[in-house]
Amino acid sequence: MKLFLIFTLLNTFLFSSVDINNASLEELATLKDIGKKKAKRIIKYRKKHCFTDIKELLKIKCICKKTLKKNKGNITVGKCNNEEDDE
């Protein structure tokens, strides 16, 4: 039973979509070829600019079309919760 539970949780974690407007650093780092360094860049970018399309990730240093293509089915663009937009 424990093995089944672990497998189910792992499967959900590995194959769930990552919302680039709201994901944590750890969630972003699970994307293929992203890692923590690029995840930090994504978070820094989204603090100033809400994502409206996944192609906007190409504006971030070291994220290329190849990386975007590898993750296309795993990325979503949810509602932006950027509090700095009020400034």
N, C-alpha and C positions, 0 to 999 in steps of 0.2 A: 504494500500500500504506500509506503514512504517513497519508494522508487517511482511509482506512478505519479504521485504528487510532485515530486522533483522534476520529472519529465514534463508534466503539464505546465508547471511554472516556467521552466526553461524554454519550452516551446512558445509560450505566450510572450515571453520577454524577447526572444530572438526574432520572432516574426511579426511583432506588432509595429505599427507605424509610429514614426517619431514626428511630433508636431514641432517644426522649427521655430515657431513663435513662442512656444511655452515649455519646451523640453528643458530638463536640467542638463548640466554639464555631463553627468554620467550617462544620461539617455542619448545625448548627441554623440558622445564618444563611442556608442555601440554601432554607429553607422560605419559602413565599409570605408576604409581609408580616411577616416576623420580623426579619431584619437582625441586626447584631451587638449592638445595645443590648438588644433583647428576648431574644436568645440568652443574654446574660450574666445576665439575670433568671431565665431557665429554669435555668441552671446553679446560680445562687445558691439557688433554691428547692429543687432536687433534692438539694443537699448536706444539707438538713435533712429533706426528705420525699421518699421514693421515689414515683414515679408508678406507679399501678396502673391508670389509665384515662386516655385522652387528654383527657377532659373536665376533668381536674384542671388543665390548662393555663389554664383560665378563672380560676383563682385568682391568676394572675400579672398584675400591672398592665399594662395596654395590650394584652392579648390578649383579643379578643372572640369571640363565636360566629361571626362572619363569617370571621375569620382561621382559626378551627378548622375550619370547613366547607371552606374552600379547600384545606386541607392534610390532610383526613381520610384520604385514600387513601395519603398519603406518610408517615404517622407510625405507628410501632410502639412498644409498651411492652415492652421486654426486661427481663431479670433485673436487679434493682437491685444495683449494686456500691458502694453508699454505705458507706464505711468508718466514717462517724461514727455509724452505728446502734449500734455496740458501746459507746458511751459511756453 
